[in-house]
Amino acid sequence: MRTILTAAKSVLIGAQVLALGGWFWLYLESRPAAGPASAPVVFEVVKGKRVRSIADDLVAARILPKRTPFLLRYQLFFAPHSIKAGEYQLPAPGRAAAVLDVLVKGRIYLHAVTVPEGLTGRETFPVFAAAGFGRDEDFEAAFGLTDDIALWDPRATDLEGYLFPETYHLPKGIAAKDILLAMTGQFKEAFGESGRRRAGELGMTVREVVILASLIEKETGLAEEKKLVSAVFHNRLRLGMKLDCDPTIIYALKLEGPFEGRLRTKDLKFDSPYNTYLHAGLPPGPIANPGRESLEAALRPADADYLYFVSRNDGSHQFSRTLAEHRQAVKKYQN
Protein backbone atom coordinates (compact mmCIF):
# COMPACT_ATOMS: atom_id res chain seq x y z
CA MET A 1 0.00 0.00 0.00
CA ARG A 2 2.81 2.33 0.96
CA THR A 3 4.45 1.61 -2.40
CA ILE A 4 1.27 2.61 -4.25
CA LEU A 5 0.99 5.85 -2.26
CA THR A 6 4.61 6.65 -2.88
CA ALA A 7 4.16 6.06 -6.60
CA ALA A 8 1.04 8.25 -6.70
CA LYS A 9 2.84 10.96 -4.84
CA SER A 10 5.71 10.78 -7.31
CA VAL A 11 3.30 11.03 -10.22
CA LEU A 12 1.60 14.05 -8.64
CA ILE A 13 4.89 15.77 -8.00
CA GLY A 14 5.99 15.03 -11.54
CA ALA A 15 2.78 16.48 -12.91
CA GLN A 16 3.26 19.61 -10.86
CA VAL A 17 6.83 19.93 -12.06
CA LEU A 18 5.69 19.50 -15.65
CA ALA A 19 2.92 22.06 -15.16
CA LEU A 20 5.31 24.56 -13.63
CA GLY A 21 7.77 23.89 -16.39
CA GLY A 22 5.05 24.37 -18.95
CA TRP A 23 3.99 27.66 -17.43
CA PHE A 24 7.62 28.80 -17.27
CA TRP A 25 8.12 27.83 -20.91
CA LEU A 26 4.95 29.63 -21.88
CA TYR A 27 6.15 32.72 -20.03
CA LEU A 28 9.55 32.64 -21.71
CA GLU A 29 8.09 32.03 -25.14
CA SER A 30 5.54 34.83 -24.68
CA ARG A 31 8.18 37.45 -24.11
CA PRO A 32 8.68 39.97 -26.93
CA ALA A 33 11.77 39.69 -29.06
CA ALA A 34 14.92 41.25 -27.67
CA GLY A 35 15.74 44.78 -28.71
CA PRO A 36 14.37 48.27 -28.16
CA ALA A 37 10.58 48.64 -28.24
CA SER A 38 9.23 50.50 -31.25
CA ALA A 39 6.08 52.59 -31.55
CA PRO A 40 2.76 50.70 -31.47
CA VAL A 41 1.54 49.57 -34.88
CA VAL A 42 -1.94 49.35 -36.31
CA PHE A 43 -2.72 45.73 -37.12
CA GLU A 44 -5.78 44.68 -39.10
CA VAL A 45 -7.72 41.50 -38.50
CA VAL A 46 -9.40 40.69 -41.80
CA LYS A 47 -12.99 39.51 -41.60
CA GLY A 48 -13.30 35.72 -41.78
CA LYS A 49 -9.72 34.93 -40.77
CA ARG A 50 -9.19 32.11 -38.30
CA VAL A 51 -7.03 32.36 -35.19
CA ARG A 52 -4.15 30.40 -36.76
CA SER A 53 -4.01 32.77 -39.72
CA ILE A 54 -4.13 35.75 -37.37
CA ALA A 55 -1.19 34.28 -35.46
CA ASP A 56 0.77 33.95 -38.72
CA ASP A 57 -0.01 37.57 -39.58
CA LEU A 58 1.15 38.75 -36.15
CA VAL A 59 4.48 36.98 -36.62
CA ALA A 60 4.84 38.35 -40.16
CA ALA A 61 4.18 41.87 -38.83
CA ARG A 62 6.92 41.29 -36.18
CA ILE A 63 4.45 41.93 -33.40
CA LEU A 64 5.05 38.43 -31.97
CA PRO A 65 8.24 36.35 -32.29
CA LYS A 66 6.40 32.99 -32.44
CA ARG A 67 2.87 31.77 -33.09
CA THR A 68 2.75 28.80 -30.67
CA PRO A 69 2.56 30.75 -27.37
CA PHE A 70 -0.19 32.91 -28.86
CA LEU A 71 -2.23 29.90 -29.99
CA LEU A 72 -1.68 28.02 -26.74
CA ARG A 73 -2.77 31.00 -24.63
CA TYR A 74 -5.81 31.45 -26.83
CA GLN A 75 -6.84 27.80 -26.37
CA LEU A 76 -6.22 27.87 -22.61
CA PHE A 77 -7.88 31.17 -21.74
CA PHE A 78 -10.03 32.54 -24.57
CA ALA A 79 -11.41 29.76 -26.77
CA PRO A 80 -14.05 29.66 -28.14
CA HIS A 81 -14.33 33.48 -28.09
CA SER A 82 -13.84 34.91 -31.56
CA ILE A 83 -11.56 37.75 -32.55
CA LYS A 84 -13.50 40.56 -34.20
CA ALA A 85 -12.44 41.92 -37.55
CA GLY A 86 -11.05 45.45 -37.48
CA GLU A 87 -7.96 47.48 -36.72
CA TYR A 88 -6.08 47.24 -33.43
CA GLN A 89 -3.19 49.22 -32.01
CA LEU A 90 -0.62 46.75 -30.71
CA PRO A 91 2.89 47.02 -29.24
CA ALA A 92 5.69 45.88 -31.51
CA PRO A 93 7.27 43.67 -30.37
CA GLY A 94 4.60 42.59 -27.90
CA ARG A 95 3.72 39.84 -25.45
CA ALA A 96 1.22 37.19 -26.51
CA ALA A 97 -0.85 37.82 -23.37
CA ALA A 98 -1.11 41.57 -23.97
CA VAL A 99 -1.88 41.13 -27.67
CA LEU A 100 -4.60 38.58 -26.97
CA ASP A 101 -6.13 40.83 -24.32
CA VAL A 102 -6.58 43.62 -26.87
CA LEU A 103 -7.81 41.37 -29.67
CA VAL A 104 -10.28 39.22 -27.75
CA LYS A 105 -11.79 42.21 -25.92
CA GLY A 106 -12.39 43.87 -29.30
CA ARG A 107 -10.55 47.10 -28.52
CA ILE A 108 -10.85 48.40 -32.06
CA TYR A 109 -8.46 51.18 -33.04
CA LEU A 110 -10.24 54.48 -33.67
CA HIS A 111 -8.96 57.11 -36.09
CA ALA A 112 -9.23 60.74 -34.98
CA VAL A 113 -10.76 63.04 -37.61
CA THR A 114 -11.17 66.74 -36.80
CA VAL A 115 -13.87 68.74 -38.58
CA PRO A 116 -13.27 72.52 -38.20
CA GLU A 117 -16.02 75.01 -37.47
CA GLY A 118 -17.60 76.88 -40.34
CA LEU A 119 -17.37 74.32 -43.15
CA THR A 120 -20.40 73.66 -45.29
CA GLY A 121 -21.72 70.12 -45.33
CA ARG A 122 -20.12 69.38 -48.68
CA GLU A 123 -16.82 70.83 -47.50
CA THR A 124 -16.73 68.26 -44.68
CA PHE A 125 -16.91 65.28 -47.06
CA PRO A 126 -13.31 65.62 -48.32
CA VAL A 127 -12.09 65.82 -44.70
CA PHE A 128 -13.35 62.30 -44.07
CA ALA A 129 -12.36 61.04 -47.51
CA ALA A 130 -8.78 62.25 -46.93
CA ALA A 131 -8.73 60.21 -43.70
CA GLY A 132 -9.83 57.11 -45.59
CA PHE A 133 -13.54 57.18 -44.78
CA GLY A 134 -16.04 56.83 -47.60
CA ARG A 135 -16.46 58.54 -50.92
CA ASP A 136 -18.01 61.91 -51.73
CA GLU A 137 -20.98 60.23 -53.38
CA ASP A 138 -21.64 58.17 -50.24
CA PHE A 139 -21.66 61.30 -48.10
CA GLU A 140 -23.76 63.17 -50.66
CA ALA A 141 -26.42 60.46 -50.47
CA ALA A 142 -26.39 60.45 -46.66
CA PHE A 143 -26.47 64.28 -46.57
CA GLY A 144 -30.07 64.25 -47.73
CA LEU A 145 -31.27 61.89 -44.99
CA THR A 146 -32.94 64.18 -42.44
CA ASP A 147 -34.89 61.73 -40.27
CA ASP A 148 -32.53 62.17 -37.33
CA ILE A 149 -33.17 65.92 -37.08
CA ALA A 150 -36.77 66.02 -38.32
CA LEU A 151 -38.14 66.66 -34.82
CA TRP A 152 -35.67 69.53 -34.39
CA ASP A 153 -36.09 70.99 -37.87
CA PRO A 154 -39.10 69.75 -39.87
CA ARG A 155 -38.16 72.05 -42.75
CA ALA A 156 -34.68 70.63 -43.29
CA THR A 157 -34.08 69.21 -46.75
CA ASP A 158 -30.50 68.18 -45.92
CA LEU A 159 -28.14 68.22 -42.94
CA GLU A 160 -26.59 71.63 -43.59
CA GLY A 161 -25.97 73.31 -40.25
CA TYR A 162 -26.38 70.13 -38.20
CA LEU A 163 -23.02 68.42 -38.87
CA PHE A 164 -21.41 69.46 -35.62
CA PRO A 165 -17.72 70.41 -35.91
CA GLU A 166 -15.75 68.23 -33.53
CA THR A 167 -12.96 65.63 -33.34
CA TYR A 168 -14.49 62.23 -34.06
CA HIS A 169 -12.92 58.85 -33.31
CA LEU A 170 -13.99 56.38 -35.95
CA PRO A 171 -13.34 52.72 -36.71
CA LYS A 172 -12.18 51.73 -40.17
CA GLY A 173 -15.03 50.78 -42.48
CA ILE A 174 -17.75 52.86 -40.83
CA ALA A 175 -20.44 53.92 -43.34
CA ALA A 176 -20.83 57.55 -44.40
CA LYS A 177 -24.41 57.64 -43.11
CA ASP A 178 -23.21 56.51 -39.67
CA ILE A 179 -20.57 59.24 -39.60
CA LEU A 180 -23.18 61.90 -40.37
CA LEU A 181 -25.49 60.32 -37.81
CA ALA A 182 -22.74 60.73 -35.19
CA MET A 183 -22.35 64.39 -36.20
CA THR A 184 -26.06 65.20 -35.93
CA GLY A 185 -26.15 63.35 -32.63
CA GLN A 186 -23.32 65.54 -31.38
CA PHE A 187 -25.24 68.62 -32.53
CA LYS A 188 -28.30 67.60 -30.53
CA GLU A 189 -26.17 66.96 -27.48
CA ALA A 190 -24.43 70.35 -27.78
CA PHE A 191 -27.65 72.29 -28.45
CA GLY A 192 -29.64 70.35 -25.89
CA GLU A 193 -33.07 70.90 -24.44
CA SER A 194 -31.83 74.09 -22.78
CA GLY A 195 -31.07 75.47 -26.25
CA ARG A 196 -34.53 74.55 -27.47
CA ARG A 197 -36.11 76.32 -24.49
CA ARG A 198 -33.96 79.40 -25.03
CA ALA A 199 -34.91 79.48 -28.72
CA GLY A 200 -38.56 79.51 -27.67
CA GLU A 201 -37.88 82.42 -25.30
CA LEU A 202 -36.43 84.35 -28.24
CA GLY A 203 -39.44 83.50 -30.38
CA MET A 204 -37.22 81.51 -32.74
CA THR A 205 -37.22 77.96 -34.04
CA VAL A 206 -34.17 75.72 -33.74
CA ARG A 207 -33.70 76.13 -37.49
CA GLU A 208 -33.64 79.93 -37.20
CA VAL A 209 -31.09 79.78 -34.38
CA VAL A 210 -28.85 77.46 -36.43
CA ILE A 211 -29.14 79.75 -39.46
CA LEU A 212 -28.18 82.75 -37.34
CA ALA A 213 -25.33 80.82 -35.71
CA SER A 214 -23.99 79.88 -39.13
CA LEU A 215 -23.85 83.57 -40.09
CA ILE A 216 -22.01 84.40 -36.86
CA GLU A 217 -19.58 81.53 -37.48
CA LYS A 218 -18.67 82.85 -40.91
CA GLU A 219 -18.42 86.50 -39.85
CA THR A 220 -15.86 86.14 -37.06
CA GLY A 221 -13.43 83.61 -35.72
CA LEU A 222 -12.89 85.52 -32.47
CA ALA A 223 -14.76 84.08 -29.51
CA GLU A 224 -14.99 87.48 -27.81
CA GLU A 225 -16.73 88.98 -30.85
CA LYS A 226 -19.36 86.33 -31.50
CA LYS A 227 -21.96 87.68 -29.07
CA LEU A 228 -21.42 91.21 -30.40
CA VAL A 229 -21.99 90.04 -33.99
CA SER A 230 -25.06 88.21 -32.71
CA ALA A 231 -26.32 91.43 -31.10
CA VAL A 232 -25.97 93.27 -34.43
CA PHE A 233 -27.98 90.62 -36.26
CA HIS A 234 -30.63 90.37 -33.55
CA ASN A 235 -31.01 94.16 -33.51
CA ARG A 236 -31.31 94.33 -37.28
CA LEU A 237 -33.88 91.53 -37.37
CA ARG A 238 -35.94 93.29 -34.72
CA LEU A 239 -35.87 96.57 -36.68
CA GLY A 240 -36.59 94.91 -40.03
CA MET A 241 -33.20 95.89 -41.47
CA LYS A 242 -31.43 93.72 -44.03
CA LEU A 243 -28.53 91.78 -42.51
CA ASP A 244 -26.04 92.70 -45.27
CA CYS A 245 -23.99 89.60 -44.48
CA ASP A 246 -21.25 88.95 -47.05
CA PRO A 247 -20.90 85.20 -46.27
CA THR A 248 -24.50 84.62 -47.37
CA ILE A 249 -23.58 85.82 -50.86
CA ILE A 250 -20.48 83.64 -50.89
CA TYR A 251 -22.61 80.65 -49.96
CA ALA A 252 -25.07 81.49 -52.75
CA LEU A 253 -22.22 81.73 -55.25
CA LYS A 254 -20.83 78.37 -54.10
CA LEU A 255 -24.21 76.78 -54.76
CA GLU A 256 -23.91 77.91 -58.36
CA GLY A 257 -20.31 76.82 -58.87
CA PRO A 258 -16.70 77.46 -57.75
CA PHE A 259 -16.19 80.66 -55.78
CA GLU A 260 -13.34 82.85 -57.04
CA GLY A 261 -12.28 83.81 -53.52
CA ARG A 262 -13.26 87.48 -53.47
CA LEU A 263 -16.58 89.28 -53.55
CA ARG A 264 -17.04 91.88 -56.26
CA THR A 265 -19.42 94.83 -56.22
CA LYS A 266 -21.69 93.17 -58.75
CA ASP A 267 -21.97 90.10 -56.50
CA LEU A 268 -23.95 92.19 -53.99
CA LYS A 269 -26.80 92.05 -56.51
CA PHE A 270 -26.51 88.32 -57.13
CA ASP A 271 -30.04 86.95 -57.48
CA SER A 272 -30.45 84.41 -54.69
CA PRO A 273 -32.74 84.01 -51.68
CA TYR A 274 -29.52 83.70 -49.67
CA ASN A 275 -28.43 87.23 -50.61
CA THR A 276 -29.07 89.21 -47.43
CA TYR A 277 -28.21 92.44 -49.26
CA LEU A 278 -31.34 91.95 -51.36
CA HIS A 279 -33.67 90.20 -48.91
CA ALA A 280 -34.53 91.15 -45.33
CA GLY A 281 -34.60 88.54 -42.60
CA LEU A 282 -32.64 85.35 -42.28
CA PRO A 283 -31.59 83.38 -45.37
CA PRO A 284 -33.65 80.24 -46.11
CA GLY A 285 -31.15 77.86 -44.53
CA PRO A 286 -27.81 77.58 -42.70
CA ILE A 287 -24.75 78.60 -44.71
CA ALA A 288 -22.26 76.51 -42.67
CA ASN A 289 -22.02 74.19 -39.71
CA PRO A 290 -21.61 76.38 -36.61
CA GLY A 291 -19.63 75.39 -33.56
CA ARG A 292 -20.58 75.52 -29.91
CA GLU A 293 -19.58 79.17 -29.34
CA SER A 294 -21.55 80.43 -32.33
CA LEU A 295 -24.65 78.51 -31.27
CA GLU A 296 -24.33 79.96 -27.77
CA ALA A 297 -23.89 83.46 -29.23
CA ALA A 298 -27.01 83.10 -31.38
CA LEU A 299 -29.00 82.07 -28.31
CA ARG A 300 -27.51 84.69 -25.97
CA PRO A 301 -26.41 87.84 -27.79
CA ALA A 302 -24.51 90.60 -26.03
CA ASP A 303 -26.56 93.35 -24.43
CA ALA A 304 -25.47 95.97 -26.95
CA ASP A 305 -27.24 98.31 -29.38
CA TYR A 306 -24.76 97.98 -32.25
CA LEU A 307 -26.19 97.86 -35.77
CA TYR A 308 -23.00 97.73 -37.85
CA PHE A 309 -19.54 96.21 -37.90
CA VAL A 310 -16.62 96.30 -40.32
CA SER A 311 -13.41 94.32 -40.55
CA ARG A 312 -10.21 95.89 -39.22
CA ASN A 313 -8.30 93.60 -41.60
CA ASP A 314 -6.60 91.80 -38.72
CA GLY A 315 -9.35 89.31 -37.92
CA SER A 316 -11.17 91.70 -35.60
CA HIS A 317 -14.06 94.11 -36.23
CA GLN A 318 -15.09 97.65 -35.40
CA PHE A 319 -18.67 97.88 -34.11
CA SER A 320 -20.84 100.96 -34.53
CA ARG A 321 -24.24 102.15 -33.38
CA THR A 322 -25.03 104.65 -36.10
CA LEU A 323 -24.58 104.76 -39.87
CA ALA A 324 -22.36 107.84 -39.50
CA GLU A 325 -20.05 105.98 -37.11
CA HIS A 326 -20.02 103.00 -39.43
CA ARG A 327 -19.07 105.11 -42.43
CA GLN A 328 -16.17 106.59 -40.50
CA ALA A 329 -15.01 103.06 -39.57
CA VAL A 330 -15.29 101.90 -43.18
CA LYS A 331 -13.27 104.92 -44.29
CA LYS A 332 -10.61 104.15 -41.68
CA TYR A 333 -10.26 100.40 -42.18
CA GLN A 334 -11.45 99.74 -45.73
CA ASN A 335 -10.10 102.74 -47.63
ABEGO torsion letter per residue (X at the ends): XAAAAAAAAAAAAAAAAAAAAAAAAAAAAABBBBEBBBBBBBBBBBBGBBAAAAAAAAAAAGABABAAAAAAAAAAAAOABBBBBEBBBBBOBBBAAAAAAAAAAGBBBBBBBBBBBGBBAAAAAAAAAAAGBEBAAAAAAAAABAAAAAAABAABABABGABBBBBBBBBBGBBAAAAAAAAAAAAAAAAEAAAAAAAAAAGBBAAAAAAAAAAAAAABABAAAAAAAAAAAAAAAAAGBBAGBAAAAAAAAAAAEBBAGBBBAAAAABBBAABAAABBEBBABBABBBBAAAAAAAABBBBBABABBBBAGAGBBBBBABAAAAAAAAAAAAX
